[in-house]
């Protein structure tokens, strides 16, 4: 088994294994995005919201206080504002989406869970603590979409620092055991030396492939798979959420597992039939229906 195959099996296995057991327990996810930097986060936000019925979104944390000039062309210039605009656009499509699946979360619920993760606020840290400490027995997938220059420190690192300080090693171990991590390494000693390790960590930068991150390969594989056309199938005529999909970044439909919380979606080759195509999913933005 190649490392690639192993990774996909690892990440996809829960979805496959549960197919024969009726309703699938959805993954609880927290997304931490540096939206306002690389526009691929806004692409991923559109996809996340198009598939919001398939996850329990516990929170979306925006960790870049000021958008990056030149690279990011969004007229809104703060990360939280950019994410909220996406959730608001989702709200405008909600009446169509919910006809396809009643599990699409109410927009006001999502908006209440969309918080700043900037260094000068504890909102993101507190959101993580509430989700992980909650009574729900399912683990929480924490998915970091980027923490680099100009963004705040990851709220998960801050949460782990606080838990270690306030609850001691046993409390820290209990807390960490409830987390699943999908991220490159932004967490200092929490991923290197502090025991126990995360029960599952999908390191999105490893293994490198041809000197790049392995998931860059998916741009070429999926950008136009099945005749998919981002302009026709998402951006034009499908409502305000699809229209927000930025195109000044050549990574269309390239979501690696961490983009959607441990389960890949859309036209990703991992789930070609189980979840339908990204094109079909995006159509739900503009068309009501009752086939679910
Ligand atoms: Ca990013």
Boltz pocket constraint, residues with backbone or C-beta under 6 A from the ligand:
constraints:
  - pocket:
      binder: B
      contacts: [[A, 33], [A, 34], [A, 35], [A, 37], [A, 38], [A, 40], [A, 41], [A, 145], [A, 146], [A, 147]]
      max_distance: 6.0
